[in-house]
Amino acid sequence: PVLDTEDAWVSVEGPVSIVELALEQKRIHYPLVEHQFVLCTVLYAIMRLSLKAVKPLSLFDSKGKNAFFKDLTSIQLLPSGDMDPNMLSIRQQFLLKVVSAAVQTLCSSQKDKEVSEEEYFPFEKGKNWPTLAADLAQYLQISEDLVRRHYVCELYSYGMDHLGEE
């Protein structure tokens, strides 16, 4: 971009402006940032829902694992569209665990104190964990319908038929 400056500012001495520093930065590789975002979301879900026996790096193949430790401006080989069926199975099990834990947490909190999800997760207003798992399924190459069906089954199994019907 062309930055027009007034003549009075041209003769000013001092440190380089923030705009000039920003323009000198290398551009990031956006798919690599998305890849990092998926890992962060997985780690946050594991922490927030207290999931046990989950190894987050097992959800990624060797190319995916190597990409985590590279500079965000570098062009990296990311996982391709063809995935190992065992890897897809592990990813699917993880997403189903997330949905089950979210429904279990919500149901137990509502039975104990009759509180809403927003009150139970006060810093996460509007964060719907089953919806987040369905969105994450897209990145992990798992069918969103499978995650949504599991969510409905979990709602019915915990006696929340009115939510399951919706």
Secondary structure, DSSP 8 states (H G I E B T S, - for coil): ------HHHHT--SS--HHHHHHHS----HHHHHHHHHHHHHHHHHHHTT--S--GGGGS-HHHHHHTTS-TTS------S---HHHHHHHHHHHHHHHHHHHHHHHHHHHHH---HHHHSTT-TT--HHHHHHHHHHHTT--HHHHHHHHHHHHHHTT-HHHHH-
